[in-house]
Amino acid sequence: MVIDGGDGRFRGDGGYVKPSAMPAGHEGAVYVVAGSSGLISGGPLNHPAMYVSLNTLGSLVLDVDGGRLNATFIDSTGTAQDCFTLFKGIPTGLGDMNCDGALNLNDIEPFSAALLSKPIFAVPAGSQSADPRGTPCPVTSADLNADGLINGLDIDAMVEELLKGLCP
């Protein structure tokens, strides 16, 4: 059963989200087959369960920060060839102003609200918020230049983030 058939990329369809921050069953699993660190041998790369299939030498790098896991496949030249993000709990990330696990054009309106000191609300996937406006998203996601302030100086950083490629 496919729970989320997207690409899992923070700058793409959005990261994969497991709504419970604590261990909980039946919220999905991500499987990675990364067996190309020493030798590539070809063969069919068309399994229906695979979102991406690469016949490239490389390694998988996992970066875990709290409830966020970033996985990046780095090829033998050091170039990121593929990536995905997995969130446990409410998805958060710099620039993700609507807490949907993705950094995209849908974040511009709530980013503008944060610049104007207005509250930001969103209902992440799987949330059961009693507040009809949704769950408050962390306004700190708007501090893209990490100076501790949310102001016009964050606009250039937001534009840069929106223009970056799929894999950071």
N, CA and C atoms as a LAMMPS dump frame, in Angstrom:
ITEM: TIMESTEP
0
ITEM: NUMBER OF ATOMS
504
ITEM: BOX BOUNDS ff ff ff
-5.0000000000000000e+02 5.0000000000000000e+02
-5.0000000000000000e+02 5.0000000000000000e+02
-5.0000000000000000e+02 5.0000000000000000e+02
ITEM: ATOMS id mol type element x y z
1 1 1 N 0.836 -1.168 0
2 1 2 C 0 0 0
3 1 3 C 0.889 1.242 0
4 2 1 N 0.621 2.171 -0.882
5 2 2 C 1.376 3.415 -0.973
6 2 3 C 0.633 4.49 -0.188
7 3 1 N 1.303 5.065 0.819
8 3 2 C 0.703 6.13 1.62
9 3 3 C 0.975 7.482 0.978
10 4 1 N 2.192 7.682 0.464
11 4 2 C 2.573 8.938 -0.177
12 4 3 C 3.435 8.587 -1.378
13 5 1 N 2.896 8.745 -2.568
14 5 2 C 3.617 8.401 -3.785
15 5 3 C 4.456 9.535 -4.331
16 6 1 N 4.66 10.591 -3.544
17 6 2 C 5.443 11.745 -3.994
18 6 3 C 6.924 11.463 -4.006
19 7 1 N 7.693 12.508 -4.321
20 7 2 C 9.14 12.336 -4.426
21 7 3 C 9.859 12.477 -3.087
22 8 1 N 9.174 12.956 -2.039
23 8 2 C 9.782 13.068 -0.72
24 8 3 C 10.775 14.203 -0.592
25 9 1 N 10.891 15.021 -1.598
26 9 2 C 11.885 16.102 -1.577
27 9 3 C 11.298 17.364 -0.953
28 10 1 N 12.022 17.937 -0.01
29 10 2 C 11.576 19.158 0.659
30 10 3 C 11.309 20.271 -0.351
31 11 1 N 12.115 20.334 -1.403
32 11 2 C 11.924 21.353 -2.435
33 11 3 C 11.167 20.792 -3.647
34 12 1 N 10.534 19.654 -3.488
35 12 2 C 9.742 19.049 -4.56
36 12 3 C 8.301 18.919 -4.122
37 13 1 N 7.795 17.667 -4.096
38 13 2 C 6.423 17.41 -3.65
39 13 3 C 6.255 17.594 -2.15
40 14 1 N 7.358 17.672 -1.435
41 14 2 C 7.331 17.76 0.026
42 14 3 C 7.852 16.486 0.639
43 15 1 N 8.412 16.627 1.826
44 15 2 C 8.964 15.47 2.518
45 15 3 C 7.878 14.489 2.93
46 16 1 N 8.304 13.269 3.221
47 16 2 C 7.39 12.265 3.761
48 16 3 C 7.126 12.61 5.225
49 17 1 N 5.89 12.454 5.672
50 17 2 C 5.519 12.85 7.033
51 17 3 C 4.933 11.664 7.783
52 18 1 N 5.492 11.399 8.957
53 18 2 C 4.9 10.462 9.915
54 18 3 C 4.292 11.356 10.988
55 19 1 N 2.963 11.474 11.048
56 19 2 C 2.323 12.468 11.923
57 19 3 C 2.7 12.379 13.396
58 20 1 N 2.93 11.186 13.914
59 20 2 C 3.267 11.039 15.338
60 20 3 C 4.75 11.272 15.549
61 21 1 N 5.068 12.147 16.497
62 21 2 C 6.475 12.398 16.803
63 21 3 C 7.097 11.233 17.561
64 22 1 N 6.275 10.472 18.272
65 22 2 C 6.744 9.313 19.022
66 22 3 C 6.517 8.059 18.161
67 23 1 N 7.156 6.94 18.525
68 23 2 C 6.941 5.713 17.746
69 23 3 C 5.459 5.351 17.65
70 24 1 N 5.009 5.086 16.436
71 24 2 C 3.617 4.703 16.191
72 24 3 C 3.578 3.834 14.937
73 25 1 N 2.72 2.853 14.941
74 25 2 C 2.629 1.944 13.808
75 25 3 C 1.716 2.442 12.712
76 26 1 N 1.86 1.861 11.546
77 26 2 C 0.983 2.079 10.396
78 26 3 C 0.982 3.512 9.884
79 27 1 N 2.112 4.198 10.014
80 27 2 C 2.225 5.556 9.467
81 27 3 C 3.162 5.597 8.275
82 28 1 N 3.573 4.45 7.791
83 28 2 C 4.394 4.393 6.597
84 28 3 C 5.846 4.064 6.881
85 29 1 N 6.534 3.654 5.843
86 29 2 C 7.952 3.322 5.91
87 29 3 C 8.593 3.729 4.579
88 30 1 N 9.862 4.08 4.637
89 30 2 C 10.621 4.401 3.432
90 30 3 C 11.745 3.377 3.349
91 31 1 N 11.856 2.726 2.204
92 31 2 C 12.914 1.743 1.993
93 31 3 C 13.891 2.275 0.97
94 32 1 N 15.187 2.117 1.256
95 32 2 C 16.237 2.577 0.355
96 32 3 C 17.143 1.391 0.049
97 33 1 N 17.419 1.18 -1.229
98 33 2 C 18.404 0.194 -1.645
99 33 3 C 19.557 0.986 -2.229
100 34 1 N 20.687 0.983 -1.522
101 34 2 C 21.851 1.759 -1.957
102 34 3 C 23.064 0.835 -1.948
103 35 1 N 23.188 0.031 -2.974
104 35 2 C 24.274 -0.935 -3.031
105 35 3 C 25.232 -0.658 -4.168
106 36 1 N 25.65 0.579 -4.323
107 36 2 C 26.516 0.915 -5.463
108 36 3 C 27.779 1.643 -5.03
109 37 1 N 28.271 1.358 -3.829
110 37 2 C 29.461 2.056 -3.35
111 37 3 C 30.75 1.549 -3.975
112 38 1 N 30.776 0.298 -4.43
113 38 2 C 32.016 -0.242 -4.962
114 38 3 C 31.947 -0.706 -6.395
115 39 1 N 30.757 -1.096 -6.873
116 39 2 C 30.638 -1.65 -8.21
117 39 3 C 29.218 -1.449 -8.718
118 40 1 N 29.114 -1.059 -9.972
119 40 2 C 27.799 -1.008 -10.598
120 40 3 C 27.765 -2.105 -11.651
121 41 1 N 26.606 -2.774 -11.759
122 41 2 C 26.554 -3.916 -12.661
123 41 3 C 25.405 -3.858 -13.651
124 42 1 N 24.629 -2.811 -13.619
125 42 2 C 23.533 -2.7 -14.576
126 42 3 C 22.345 -3.537 -14.184
127 43 1 N 21.615 -3.988 -15.175
128 43 2 C 20.4 -4.745 -14.908
129 43 3 C 19.199 -3.828 -14.986
130 44 1 N 18.001 -4.42 -14.938
131 44 2 C 16.794 -3.585 -15.028
132 44 3 C 16.635 -2.712 -13.782
133 45 1 N 16.296 -1.485 -14.005
134 45 2 C 16.091 -0.536 -12.91
135 45 3 C 14.658 -0.011 -12.971
136 46 1 N 13.723 -0.915 -13.112
137 46 2 C 12.35 -0.485 -13.358
138 46 3 C 11.359 -1.068 -12.35
139 47 1 N 11.781 -1.285 -11.128
140 47 2 C 10.868 -1.844 -10.138
141 47 3 C 9.789 -0.822 -9.815
142 48 1 N 8.508 -1.229 -9.788
143 48 2 C 7.423 -0.272 -9.576
144 48 3 C 7.445 0.411 -8.21
145 49 1 N 8.121 -0.171 -7.227
146 49 2 C 8.174 0.448 -5.905
147 49 3 C 9.234 1.541 -5.807
148 50 1 N 10.096 1.644 -6.805
149 50 2 C 11.194 2.604 -6.75
150 50 3 C 10.796 3.923 -7.412
151 51 1 N 10.902 5.008 -6.662
152 51 2 C 10.612 6.324 -7.232
153 51 3 C 11.757 6.731 -8.16
154 52 1 N 12.996 6.436 -7.738
155 52 2 C 14.195 6.752 -8.524
156 52 3 C 15.074 5.512 -8.562
157 53 1 N 15.639 5.216 -9.714
158 53 2 C 16.609 4.13 -9.859
159 53 3 C 17.825 4.678 -10.593
160 54 1 N 18.994 4.526 -9.987
161 54 2 C 20.237 5.033 -10.574
162 54 3 C 21.252 3.91 -10.671
163 55 1 N 21.963 3.838 -11.766
164 55 2 C 23.056 2.885 -11.939
165 55 3 C 24.35 3.693 -11.885
166 56 1 N 24.65 4.206 -10.679
167 56 2 C 25.743 5.155 -10.486
168 56 3 C 26.515 4.804 -9.227
169 57 1 N 27.847 4.903 -9.276
170 57 2 C 28.643 4.722 -8.067
171 57 3 C 28.342 5.855 -7.103
172 58 1 N 28.212 5.524 -5.819
173 58 2 C 27.955 6.567 -4.839
174 58 3 C 27.624 6.005 -3.473
175 59 1 N 27.271 6.904 -2.574
176 59 2 C 26.951 6.538 -1.196
177 59 3 C 25.729 7.314 -0.719
178 60 1 N 25.039 6.736 0.254
179 60 2 C 23.88 7.384 0.851
180 60 3 C 24.316 8.051 2.151
181 61 1 N 23.996 9.333 2.291
182 61 2 C 24.316 10.092 3.5
183 61 3 C 23.013 10.384 4.233
184 62 1 N 22.96 10.035 5.517
185 62 2 C 21.792 10.305 6.353
186 62 3 C 22.153 11.394 7.344
187 63 1 N 21.33 12.431 7.403
188 63 2 C 21.529 13.541 8.327
189 63 3 C 20.26 13.651 9.163
190 64 1 N 20.374 13.383 10.475
191 64 2 C 19.223 13.407 11.368
192 64 3 C 19.342 14.612 12.29
193 65 1 N 18.266 15.39 12.353
194 65 2 C 18.215 16.559 13.225
195 65 3 C 16.849 16.584 13.888
196 66 1 N 16.768 16.105 15.131
197 66 2 C 15.488 16.035 15.839
198 66 3 C 14.531 15.119 15.103
199 67 1 N 13.362 15.646 14.72
200 67 2 C 12.357 14.857 14.015
201 67 3 C 12.47 14.919 12.514
202 68 1 N 13.633 15.299 12.001
203 68 2 C 13.822 15.413 10.55
204 68 3 C 15.02 14.58 10.108
205 69 1 N 14.81 13.751 9.076
206 69 2 C 15.891 12.975 8.48
207 69 3 C 16.022 13.405 7.028
208 70 1 N 17.222 13.811 6.626
209 70 2 C 17.519 14.112 5.227
210 70 3 C 18.414 13.004 4.703
211 71 1 N 18.012 12.375 3.619
212 71 2 C 18.81 11.335 2.975
213 71 3 C 19.234 11.851 1.603
214 72 1 N 20.533 11.764 1.316
215 72 2 C 21.06 12.255 0.043
216 72 3 C 21.973 11.208 -0.558
217 73 1 N 21.747 10.871 -1.83
218 73 2 C 22.639 9.963 -2.545
219 73 3 C 23.683 10.824 -3.25
220 74 1 N 24.939 10.632 -2.862
221 74 2 C 26.062 11.394 -3.414
222 74 3 C 26.826 10.484 -4.376
223 75 1 N 27.047 10.94 -5.61
224 75 2 C 27.779 10.105 -6.575
225 75 3 C 29.282 10.21 -6.351
226 76 1 N 30.065 9.505 -7.148
227 76 2 C 31.515 9.433 -6.953
228 76 3 C 32.223 10.765 -7.213
229 77 1 N 31.529 11.737 -7.799
230 77 2 C 32.128 13.066 -7.997
231 77 3 C 31.742 14.031 -6.883
232 78 1 N 30.895 13.567 -5.936
233 78 2 C 30.458 14.417 -4.84
234 78 3 C 29.179 15.189 -5.129
235 79 1 N 28.503 14.855 -6.23
236 79 2 C 27.277 15.541 -6.623
237 79 3 C 26.057 14.817 -6.066
238 80 1 N 25.119 15.58 -5.512
239 80 2 C 23.871 14.992 -5.022
240 80 3 C 23.026 14.578 -6.219
241 81 1 N 22.734 13.278 -6.33
242 81 2 C 21.944 12.746 -7.437
243 81 3 C 20.472 12.564 -7.076
244 82 1 N 20.193 12.359 -5.784
245 82 2 C 18.823 12.167 -5.335
246 82 3 C 18.776 12.47 -3.848
247 83 1 N 17.581 12.785 -3.362
248 83 2 C 17.422 13.073 -1.943
249 83 3 C 15.962 12.907 -1.554
250 84 1 N 15.731 12.751 -0.26
251 84 2 C 14.378 12.821 0.283
252 84 3 C 14.481 13.233 1.737
253 85 1 N 13.37 13.709 2.277
254 85 2 C 13.282 14.137 3.679
255 85 3 C 12.132 13.381 4.331
256 86 1 N 12.334 12.975 5.567
257 86 2 C 11.309 12.302 6.355
258 86 3 C 11.12 13.088 7.645
259 87 1 N 9.875 13.485 7.916
260 87 2 C 9.554 14.229 9.134
261 87 3 C 8.772 13.333 10.079
262 88 1 N 9.068 13.446 11.381
263 88 2 C 8.245 12.827 12.422
264 88 3 C 7.618 13.969 13.193
265 89 1 N 6.281 13.993 13.25
266 89 2 C 5.573 15.092 13.892
267 89 3 C 5.305 16.188 12.874
268 90 1 N 5.067 17.392 13.36
269 90 2 C 4.787 18.521 12.464
270 90 3 C 6.036 18.816 11.644
271 91 1 N 5.92 18.796 10.311
272 91 2 C 7.094 19.079 9.485
273 91 3 C 7.509 20.535 9.621
274 92 1 N 8.788 20.749 9.885
275 92 2 C 9.309 22.113 9.975
276 92 3 C 10.613 22.199 9.211
277 93 1 N 10.873 23.337 8.67
278 93 2 C 12.117 23.596 7.968
279 93 3 C 12.149 25.06 7.585
280 94 1 N 13.331 25.604 7.459
281 94 2 C 13.435 27.012 7.095
282 94 3 C 12.675 27.279 5.812
283 95 1 N 11.794 28.238 5.871
284 95 2 C 11.016 28.625 4.703
285 95 3 C 9.707 27.879 4.542
286 96 1 N 9.547 26.729 5.209
287 96 2 C 8.291 25.984 5.111
288 96 3 C 7.285 26.641 6.047
289 97 1 N 6.631 27.661 5.555
290 97 2 C 5.8 28.511 6.395
291 97 3 C 4.391 27.982 6.611
292 98 1 N 3.968 26.967 5.863
293 98 2 C 2.627 26.413 6.065
294 98 3 C 2.679 24.993 6.642
295 99 1 N 3.846 24.568 7.074
296 99 2 C 4.032 23.269 7.746
297 99 3 C 3.506 22.097 6.933
298 100 1 N 3.71 22.118 5.621
299 100 2 C 3.276 20.98 4.804
300 100 3 C 4.431 20.078 4.419
301 101 1 N 5.643 20.382 4.916
302 101 2 C 6.804 19.543 4.627
303 101 3 C 7.476 19.87 3.314
304 102 1 N 7.075 20.974 2.674
305 102 2 C 7.659 21.36 1.387
306 102 3 C 7.987 22.848 1.401
307 103 1 N 9.04 23.202 0.698
308 103 2 C 9.38 24.604 0.469
309 103 3 C 9.027 24.906 -0.974
310 104 1 N 7.956 25.708 -1.166
311 104 2 C 7.498 26.003 -2.519
312 104 3 C 6.715 27.313 -2.521
313 105 1 N 6.069 27.619 -3.628
314 105 2 C 5.356 28.89 -3.757
315 105 3 C 4.194 29.021 -2.785
316 106 1 N 3.681 27.911 -2.254
317 106 2 C 2.606 27.98 -1.261
318 106 3 C 3.061 28.593 0.058
319 107 1 N 4.373 28.759 0.237
320 107 2 C 4.911 29.332 1.463
321 107 3 C 5.032 30.857 1.405
322 108 1 N 4.815 31.447 0.25
323 108 2 C 5.007 32.891 0.116
324 108 3 C 3.991 33.684 0.936
325 109 1 N 2.715 33.325 0.849
326 109 2 C 1.7 34.077 1.601
327 109 3 C 1.931 34.007 3.114
328 110 1 N 2.146 32.804 3.699
329 110 2 C 2.413 32.789 5.139
330 110 3 C 3.755 33.434 5.506
331 111 1 N 4.736 33.406 4.6
332 111 2 C 6.001 34.108 4.844
333 111 3 C 5.739 35.604 4.941
334 112 1 N 4.918 36.121 4.037
335 112 2 C 4.551 37.544 4.077
336 112 3 C 3.828 37.868 5.374
337 113 1 N 2.947 36.968 5.826
338 113 2 C 2.235 37.181 7.088
339 113 3 C 3.222 37.255 8.252
340 114 1 N 4.237 36.4 8.234
341 114 2 C 5.239 36.422 9.308
342 114 3 C 6.014 37.742 9.294
343 115 1 N 6.327 38.237 8.102
344 115 2 C 7.024 39.523 8.006
345 115 3 C 6.181 40.652 8.589
346 116 1 N 4.856 40.52 8.485
347 116 2 C 3.925 41.542 8.988
348 116 3 C 3.446 41.228 10.405
349 117 1 N 4.076 40.229 11.051
350 117 2 C 3.754 39.818 12.425
351 117 3 C 2.323 39.335 12.588
352 118 1 N 1.788 38.678 11.572
353 118 2 C 0.46 38.081 11.66
354 118 3 C 0.613 36.597 11.983
355 119 1 N -0.364 35.984 12.675
356 119 2 C -0.258 34.55 12.986
357 119 3 C -0.373 33.698 11.724
358 120 1 N 0.318 32.579 11.753
359 120 2 C 0.335 31.649 10.624
360 120 3 C -0.291 30.348 11.088
361 121 1 N -1.278 29.85 10.333
362 121 2 C -1.93 28.599 10.694
363 121 3 C -1.959 27.668 9.488
364 122 1 N -1.757 26.401 9.771
365 122 2 C -1.857 25.38 8.728
366 122 3 C -2.244 24.076 9.395
367 123 1 N -2.868 23.207 8.655
368 123 2 C -3.208 21.883 9.158
369 123 3 C -2.355 20.874 8.4
370 124 1 N -1.255 20.392 9.026
371 124 2 C -0.424 19.402 8.354
372 124 3 C -1.2 18.118 8.077
373 125 1 N -0.742 17.357 7.103
374 125 2 C -1.386 16.091 6.747
375 125 3 C -1.502 15.202 7.971
376 126 1 N -2.682 14.642 8.179
377 126 2 C -2.89 13.728 9.287
378 126 3 C -3.202 14.411 10.61
379 127 1 N -3.198 15.743 10.644
380 127 2 C -3.454 16.465 11.883
381 127 3 C -4.937 16.432 12.231
382 128 1 N -5.221 16.398 13.502
383 128 2 C -6.604 16.434 13.981
384 128 3 C -6.787 17.69 14.837
385 129 1 N -6.484 18.853 14.295
386 129 2 C -6.547 20.093 15.047
387 129 3 C -7.98 20.463 15.385
388 130 1 N -8.217 20.825 16.653
389 130 2 C -9.543 21.275 17.068
390 130 3 C -9.777 22.724 16.653
391 131 1 N -8.718 23.469 16.46
392 131 2 C -8.825 24.867 16.05
393 131 3 C -9.138 24.903 14.556
394 132 1 N -10.264 25.506 14.129
395 132 2 C -10.615 25.499 12.708
396 132 3 C -9.577 26.207 11.835
397 133 1 N -8.761 27.05 12.444
398 133 2 C -7.713 27.716 11.664
399 133 3 C -6.521 26.797 11.447
400 134 1 N -6.448 25.72 12.202
401 134 2 C -5.344 24.79 12.055
402 134 3 C -4.371 24.882 13.213
403 135 1 N -3.219 24.323 13.026
404 135 2 C -2.178 24.292 14.032
405 135 3 C -1.195 25.425 13.756
406 136 1 N -0.778 26.172 14.79
407 136 2 C 0.192 27.232 14.531
408 136 3 C 1.51 26.663 14.03
409 137 1 N 2.047 27.236 12.964
410 137 2 C 3.362 26.858 12.466
411 137 3 C 4.412 27.711 13.165
412 138 1 N 5.603 27.187 13.369
413 138 2 C 6.628 27.977 14.041
414 138 3 C 7.036 29.179 13.185
415 139 1 N 6.846 30.355 13.723
416 139 2 C 7.181 31.567 12.994
417 139 3 C 8.692 31.668 12.771
418 140 1 N 9.479 30.932 13.556
419 140 2 C 10.934 30.971 13.401
420 140 3 C 11.385 30.443 12.039
421 141 1 N 10.516 29.7 11.334
422 141 2 C 10.863 29.218 9.99
423 141 3 C 11.063 30.367 9.013
424 142 1 N 10.582 31.565 9.375
425 142 2 C 10.735 32.737 8.504
426 142 3 C 12.079 33.427 8.689
427 143 1 N 12.843 33.058 9.716
428 143 2 C 14.157 33.671 9.962
429 143 3 C 15.202 32.948 9.13
430 144 1 N 15.152 33.166 7.838
431 144 2 C 16.021 32.422 6.927
432 144 3 C 17.48 32.847 6.973
433 145 1 N 17.762 34.066 7.43
434 145 2 C 19.17 34.472 7.503
435 145 3 C 19.745 34.256 8.9
436 146 1 N 18.969 33.648 9.795
437 146 2 C 19.412 33.218 11.126
438 146 3 C 20.002 34.352 11.966
439 147 1 N 19.406 35.543 11.876
440 147 2 C 19.877 36.648 12.709
441 147 3 C 19.005 36.854 13.938
442 148 1 N 18.032 35.967 14.143
443 148 2 C 17.16 36.069 15.3
444 148 3 C 15.988 37.022 15.113
445 149 1 N 15.862 37.618 13.933
446 149 2 C 14.787 38.56 13.631
447 149 3 C 14.036 38.108 12.385
448 150 1 N 12.774 38.462 12.305
449 150 2 C 11.993 38.201 11.099
450 150 3 C 11.663 39.56 10.507
451 151 1 N 12.368 39.876 9.411
452 151 2 C 12.202 41.193 8.805
453 151 3 C 12.56 41.123 7.324
454 152 1 N 12.64 42.259 6.686
455 152 2 C 12.92 42.325 5.255
456 152 3 C 14.239 41.698 4.849
457 153 1 N 15.169 41.556 5.788
458 153 2 C 16.46 40.951 5.456
459 153 3 C 16.335 39.452 5.163
460 154 1 N 15.188 38.858 5.527
461 154 2 C 14.96 37.436 5.257
462 154 3 C 14.414 37.196 3.844
463 155 1 N 13.992 38.255 3.162
464 155 2 C 13.368 38.087 1.844
465 155 3 C 14.351 37.516 0.83
466 156 1 N 15.567 38.075 0.743
467 156 2 C 16.551 37.55 -0.211
468 156 3 C 16.868 36.083 0.057
469 157 1 N 16.993 35.731 1.349
470 157 2 C 17.284 34.342 1.696
471 157 3 C 16.133 33.421 1.294
472 158 1 N 14.888 33.894 1.435
473 158 2 C 13.728 33.091 1.03
474 158 3 C 13.736 32.878 -0.481
475 159 1 N 14.022 33.918 -1.231
476 159 2 C 14.08 33.797 -2.696
477 159 3 C 15.169 32.811 -3.095
478 160 1 N 16.343 32.899 -2.451
479 160 2 C 17.442 31.956 -2.745
480 160 3 C 17.019 30.518 -2.463
481 161 1 N 16.343 30.284 -1.347
482 161 2 C 15.892 28.932 -1.006
483 161 3 C 14.897 28.405 -2.031
484 162 1 N 13.978 29.27 -2.465
485 162 2 C 12.978 28.858 -3.451
486 162 3 C 13.597 28.522 -4.807
487 163 1 N 14.732 29.129 -5.119
488 163 2 C 15.373 28.924 -6.421
489 163 3 C 16.398 27.793 -6.427
490 164 1 N 16.736 27.241 -5.275
491 164 2 C 17.703 26.132 -5.214
492 164 3 C 17.134 24.905 -5.892
493 165 1 N 17.993 23.996 -6.24
494 165 2 C 17.576 22.733 -6.857
495 165 3 C 16.851 21.845 -5.873
496 166 1 N 16.386 20.69 -6.348
497 166 2 C 15.604 19.777 -5.522
498 166 3 C 16.387 19.228 -4.34
499 167 1 N 17.668 18.941 -4.533
500 167 2 C 18.486 18.387 -3.457
501 167 3 C 19.472 19.451 -2.976
502 168 1 N 19.415 19.761 -1.672
503 168 2 C 20.318 20.819 -1.159
504 168 3 C 21.756 20.4 -1.204
